[in-house]
Amino acid sequence: MQTPTATAAVPLSNAALGSGYAGLLPFLAALLGVWLAPDPRWQLLAQQVALAWGAVILAFVGALHWGFAIAGRLPATPVVITAAVLPSVIGAAAVLLAGQRGLALLIAGFGLFGIY
C-alpha cells in the first residue's frame, strides 16, 4: 500500500485569493470598532465580533487540513489530524474565555498554525 504524499502547490484563482482577503475585512472592522467606538457597549460588541469571526476562521483553516488529509492530499498521520482538529478547539476555548484573553488565545492559535 502506497502512502499518500503532499502534492505540489496549485496557484490559487483570483476568486479564491479575493475571498481570502475579504475574510480579513470583518477583523479589521471589529478591531477598528474596538479602537474607535465612542460607547463601551459598542466596543464590547466589536470585540465579540472579532472573537467569533476569529474562531470561525481558525476552525475553517483546520478543516481545510482535515479535508486534505481525508482526500489523501496530506498524510493522515496523528500529527496532521491533531493539527487539523486543534484550531477548532483553540477557537472554542477563545470564545469561552472571551475578552482580551480570548483574543490573545486566537492570536496564539493563528501563530501556531502559521508556524505549523
GIGIDA-V77788 format. One record per residue. N is the residue number from 1. SS is DSSP state (hx for helix, st for strand, lp for the rest). OMEGA is omega in whole degrees, -180 to 180 (999 if undefined). BURIAL is # if it has 9 or more other ideal C-beta (glycine too) atoms within 8 Angstrom, else .. Layout:
# GIGIDA-V77788
N_SS_OMEGA_BURIAL ; N_SS_OMEGA_BURIAL
This chain:
# GIGIDA-V77788
1_lp_-178_. ; 2_lp_178_. ; 3_lp_179_. ; 4_lp_178_. ; 5_lp_178_. ; 6_lp_179_. ; 7_lp_180_. ; 8_lp_-180_. ; 9_lp_177_. ; 10_lp_179_. ; 11_lp_180_. ; 12_lp_176_. ; 13_lp_177_. ; 14_hx_179_. ; 15_hx_179_. ; 16_hx_178_. ; 17_hx_-180_# ; 18_hx_180_. ; 19_hx_176_. ; 20_hx_178_. ; 21_hx_177_. ; 22_hx_177_. ; 23_hx_177_# ; 24_hx_-175_. ; 25_hx_177_. ; 26_hx_176_# ; 27_hx_-178_# ; 28_hx_180_. ; 29_hx_-179_# ; 30_hx_-179_# ; 31_hx_173_# ; 32_hx_177_# ; 33_hx_177_# ; 34_hx_-175_# ; 35_hx_-170_. ; 36_hx_-177_. ; 37_lp_-178_# ; 38_lp_-176_. ; 39_lp_180_. ; 40_hx_178_. ; 41_hx_178_. ; 42_hx_176_# ; 43_hx_178_# ; 44_hx_178_. ; 45_hx_179_# ; 46_hx_178_# ; 47_hx_179_# ; 48_hx_176_# ; 49_hx_179_# ; 50_hx_179_# ; 51_hx_-178_# ; 52_hx_-179_# ; 53_hx_179_# ; 54_hx_179_# ; 55_hx_179_# ; 56_hx_-178_# ; 57_hx_178_# ; 58_hx_177_# ; 59_hx_179_# ; 60_hx_180_. ; 61_hx_176_# ; 62_hx_-180_# ; 63_hx_176_# ; 64_hx_179_. ; 65_hx_176_# ; 66_hx_180_# ; 67_hx_178_. ; 68_hx_179_# ; 69_hx_-180_# ; 70_hx_-179_. ; 71_hx_179_. ; 72_lp_178_. ; 73_lp_173_. ; 74_lp_177_# ; 75_lp_-178_# ; 76_lp_178_# ; 77_lp_177_. ; 78_hx_180_. ; 79_hx_-179_. ; 80_hx_-180_# ; 81_hx_177_# ; 82_hx_179_. ; 83_hx_178_# ; 84_hx_-177_# ; 85_hx_-175_# ; 86_hx_179_# ; 87_hx_177_# ; 88_hx_179_# ; 89_hx_179_. ; 90_hx_179_# ; 91_hx_179_# ; 92_hx_178_# ; 93_hx_179_# ; 94_hx_178_# ; 95_hx_179_# ; 96_hx_177_. ; 97_hx_180_# ; 98_lp_175_. ; 99_hx_-177_. ; 100_hx_178_. ; 101_hx_177_. ; 102_hx_178_# ; 103_hx_178_# ; 104_hx_178_. ; 105_hx_176_# ; 106_hx_179_# ; 107_hx_178_. ; 108_hx_179_# ; 109_hx_177_# ; 110_hx_180_# ; 111_hx_180_. ; 112_hx_180_# ; 113_hx_176_# ; 114_hx_177_. ; 115_hx_180_. ; 116_lp_999_.
